Amino acid sequence: MVPRDYNWTKTVVLTGIVVFTAFFFLGETPSAQEQKEKKPRFELTSTTLRDGKAKLEWLLQQDGKPFSLSWYKTAEYVASLNKDRHVGFRDWRMPTREELLSLIDYAKGEGFDGSAGREMFVVLQKIGLAHVQDEHLWSATDDMYNDRFAWAVDMKTGVPERIEKHLYENVIVVRKMKK
């Protein structure tokens, strides 16, 4: 039994000091411990590349080769994938410009800057997107000022560009991970 005149405030303060001191001298904080247990950002499966940070799943081309379509034809391509429940899903779509740029940001973080020998597509191929080449990838993002244009990202330099929708550029599809 605790006496009535026991000073609880002193106990709480001393306990806090002991806990803080233990973390300070051990050099371990809960967040540092959690970081040790983190999974890598990307997980390669036989059909997709999963991006745990962006919570996206990028579809791999089975033959490892890129293919090109006009921006207008990408809707038909995505619709056929979803109709066929390609690799078990029917929520495939074209990535937004921002989603494509998240891959570029990753490449930049790995030291790639778009210069000769340091092109963006090289690091993306290393993580599993073998069909991404040094060309543009269409995004689903329309140009808000001119409906004849849409945004694509140059996978060599990492620069987003407005391109006429009737031109043929490379295609990649993505879906939101449900986890």
N, C-alpha and C positions, 0 to 999 in steps of 0.2 A: 504494500500500500504506500502511496506517495503522500508525504506530509502536506498539510494544507498550505504551508508557507513556502512550498517549493517554487523556485524561480524558473518557470518554463521558458521564458524569453532567453535566458542565459544558455539553456540547453540547446535551443534551436539555433542560436547564433554560433555556438561552439561547433555544433554538428556541421553547419554550413562551411565553416572555416576549415574543418578537417577534410570534408569532401573536396572543396576547392583546392586545398594544398595537395591532396593525393593526385588529382588530375594534373595539376601544374607540374609536380615533380616527376610523375610518370610519363608526362608528355603525351598522354592519351586523352582524347576527348571523345564523347560518343560519336560525333560526326566523323572523326578520323577513323574510328572503328568501323562505322558504316561504309566509308569509302573503300576500305580494304575488301569488303564483301560485295562491292558493286560488280555487275556483269559488264562486259565490254559493250560499247554502244551498238555495234553491228553484229548480227547473227546470221550466218549464211545457211540456208536450207537448200534442198535440191531444186526448188522452184522459185524461191524468193530471197530477198535480202531484207531482214527486219532491222529497222532503226529504232532502238529502244528509247532514245532521247526524243525524237520527233513523233514517236508512236505511229510510224508508217511502215508499210510493207511494200517493197518495190518488186515488181515481177521481173524475173530473169528471162531472157530469150533463150530457149532451149538449145538452139544451134550456136549461140554465142555471137551471132552476127546482128548488126543493126539493120533496121529497115526504115524506109522513109514513106511518108504519106503527106498529102496536103492537110492543112489544119482541118479543113471541112470533112475529110475522110476519117479523121481520128474518132469521131463520134460513132461511125459505123463499126470501126474496129473494136472500140470499147463495148458497144452493144453486143457484138458477137461473142466477146469473151464472157460477158455477164449472162447471156442466154445459155451458153454452154457450161456455165458454172466452172470456168477455167480454174484448175487446181483447187476446186472445192469452194470457190467464192463467186458471188455475183454482185460485188460492190466495187469492182475496178473502175477507175476513172483516170483522167489526165491529171497530172500534178499541177498545182498552182505555181506561179513564178516564185513565190516565197519558198515553197517546198523544194523546188530545184535549187534555189539559192542556199538552202540549208545544207545540201551536199557540197556546194562550193565552199561554204564556211568551214565545213569539216576539212576539205582539202587544204584550205589556207592554214588551218590550225596544224596540219601535218607538214607545213613548210612549202607547200606548192603555191606558186604565184602566177602561173600562166606563161612564164618565160620559157625559152627553149630548154627542153629536158625537164621542166617543172610544170608541165601542163596539167590542168585539173583532171582530165579524164584518166591520167596514169594512176593516180591514187584511188580513183573510183573503181578502176579495173582490179586493183590489188585487193579491195575489200569484197569483190565478187560481181561487180557490174561489168562483166567482160564485154558486153555488147555496146557499152558507151564508148564512143570514138571522139576524135577531135573535130566534131561538127556540132551543129545546133541540136538541141532537144526542144520540141514543142512543149509549151505549158498550156493550161486551160485558160489562162488569163488573157482576156481581150484587151486591145488598146482602147482606152476610154475616149480618145479623141477622134479615132478613125476606125470604123468597123471593118475596113478591109485588112486591118493589121491585127496580129496577136503577138504575145511575148514568147520568145524562145531564149534559151541560155546557151551561149557558146561554151562548149565543154573543153575547149582548148584554153581560153583566157578567163573563163568564169564571168564574162560580161553578159548581162541581159540585153536583148535587142528586139526592136519591133520589126517583124517580118511579115510580108504580105501572105495572107492565108492560103492563096492558091499555090504557093511554092511548096516543094517537097523537102521536109526536114525529118530528122530521126524522131522516133517515138519511144516513150517509156510510159508504163502505167503504174499506178499506185493504189493502195487502199489504206484506210485507217485501221490500225490494229485494235482489236476489241478488248484486249487485256487491260 
